[in-house]
Amino acid sequence: MSEEPHLKAYLCDECWNSVPHYIVQAKPVKRKVKKKDISWVEITLYTLGNILCLGVIAYYLWFK
């Protein structure tokens, strides 16, 4: 066994050297995503669309 088994996943040196080791060359750069501002017109249209859908559902439940 190796002298520091916890660093080598408790493998013997021979087994550890036979396992392929992958090295990351460079870390990818994370870019901040800008949040889109929502206008009052979009909020109003979204709300009206939801109310119309609920109205259609209520119509079919109560009258059909």
Secondary structure, 3 states (H helix, E strand, C coil): CCCCHHHCCCCCHHHHHHCCCCCCCCCCCCCCCCCCCCCHHHHHHHHHHHHHHHHHHHHHHHHC
